[in-house]
Amino acid sequence: MQIAAEAIRLTHGNNIKTATFTVKMTQQPHSYKKHLLVLALLTIVAFFINVSLGSVYIPFQEVLTGLFTGNTDKSHWDLILFNYRIPKAITAIAAGGGLSISGLLMQTVFRNPLAGPFVLGLSSGASLGVALLILGAGAFGGVFGALLGNSWSHVIAAALGSFLVLLAVLAVTIKIKDTMAILIIGLMFGSLTAAVIGVLSYFSSAEQLQQYVFWSLGSLGNQSWTGILILSSCFFIGFIIALTTSKSLNALLLGENYAKSMGLNIKKQTLFIILATSILAGSITAFAGPIAFVGLAVPHLTRQIIKTSNHLILIPAVTLMGAILLLICDTIAQVPFSEYNLPINAITSMVGAPVVIWLLVRKRKLLF
């Protein structure tokens, strides 16, 4: 610990706060088992509440019976559970956890508390893909209009858009060493795609614009079990890659000079981190649309509750915290005992932002 503190002083100056930050990071993961266990239990509770509540109330006992036996007392409850609510709840867990991991990775790599999962332009690429599909039918017609009839058309268009932006970002990452330059280039991709979408919107009908706006509001529902399997697979791949880079992320928190002194290949590790972020954010945007706030706020919220900077602890913690937050937001968006269903994007910001503001005011500092 003394050697680490001395290395920090050599790279950052004699900074007491930074040295204290390192001590927090060197705490062992097993000391946070209780925190992770509580978060896991809260995730299970939030899952059952989400599945139980909605326009039709299904008792917890019937939800448990349906999960373990595949049947409930009423056939229409089975239809609601297995065709709509359980797939939506699983999507919420994967989307909330994946976006939270992506936000944590980006904030660490760019050393920017305002960085989120979409700073690389992946969301913009997905939006452009869907805009070309929906709005392109008005501007170009022909093949774009024909593709709209496919149930997977939005997912494929968003995935292709994200993938093309990913290729561009990876090409830039290989040639450019400066992480801040990568951040700026990602923002430029976002501005460029927004301009193209604006041009497409100009030539589109009101109906097409409305369809695109509905997609941009985000939706966790209407997922097939095949789509759930693909999304879950992408989530686990991104989660594993993120875990394998936890030591590199810890080193990057102490500065690039310190990381290099520890023998870290910054360019290679940055490439892996961007790949994990792209898999997570790209797949989630493709299936659920661009969901705001979660990836930006959950890492800060988690740091306020679990006071550590060790990414081996933070990565599973933000995964569970993101899943809990999005499950709660989706439960509110369902408007229990009502036929209404609100946009998930609106609820995530309305519910999450006041919580983060209250925590920051209460703690009076941002742990980063």
Stockholm file with secondary structure:
# STOCKHOLM 1.0

chainA/1-368         MQIAAEAIRLTHGNNIKTATFTVKMTQQPHSYKKHLLVLALLTIVAFFINVSLGSVYIPFQEVLTGLFTGNTDKSHWDLILFNYRIPKAITAIAAGGGLSISGLLMQTVFRNPLAGPFVLGLSSGASLGVALLILGAGAFGGVFGALLGNSWSHVIAAALGSFLVLLAVLAVTIKIKDTMAILIIGLMFGSLTAAVIGVLSYFSSAEQLQQYVFWSLGSLGNQSWTGILILSSCFFIGFIIALTTSKSLNALLLGENYAKSMGLNIKKQTLFIILATSILAGSITAFAGPIAFVGLAVPHLTRQIIKTSNHLILIPAVTLMGAILLLICDTIAQVPFSEYNLPINAITSMVGAPVVIWLLVRKRKLLF
#=GR chainA/1-368 SS CHHHHHHHHHHHCSCHHHHHHHHHHTSCGGGGHHHHHHHHHHHHHHHHHHHHCSSSCCCHHHHHHHHHHSCCSSHHHHHHIIIIIHHHHHHHHHHHHHHHHHHHHHHHHHTCTTCCTTTTSHHHHHHHHHHHHHTHHHHTCTHHHHHTTSTTHHHHHHHHHHHHHHHHHHHHHHHCCCHHHHHHHHHHHHHHHHHHHHHHHHTSCHHHHHHHHHHHTCCCCSCCHHHHHHHHHHHHHHHHHHHHTHHHHHHHHTCHHHHHHTTCCHHHHHHHHHHHHHHHHHHHHHHHCCCCSHHHHHHHHHHHHSCCCCHHHHHHHHHHHHHHHHHHHHHHHTCTTSSCCCCHHHHHHHHHHHHHHHHHHHHCSCCC
#=GC SS_cons         CHHHHHHHHHHHCSCHHHHHHHHHHTSCGGGGHHHHHHHHHHHHHHHHHHHHCSSSCCCHHHHHHHHHHSCCSSHHHHHHIIIIIHHHHHHHHHHHHHHHHHHHHHHHHHTCTTCCTTTTSHHHHHHHHHHHHHTHHHHTCTHHHHHTTSTTHHHHHHHHHHHHHHHHHHHHHHHCCCHHHHHHHHHHHHHHHHHHHHHHHHTSCHHHHHHHHHHHTCCCCSCCHHHHHHHHHHHHHHHHHHHHTHHHHHHHHTCHHHHHHTTCCHHHHHHHHHHHHHHHHHHHHHHHCCCCSHHHHHHHHHHHHSCCCCHHHHHHHHHHHHHHHHHHHHHHHTCTTSSCCCCHHHHHHHHHHHHHHHHHHHHCSCCC
//
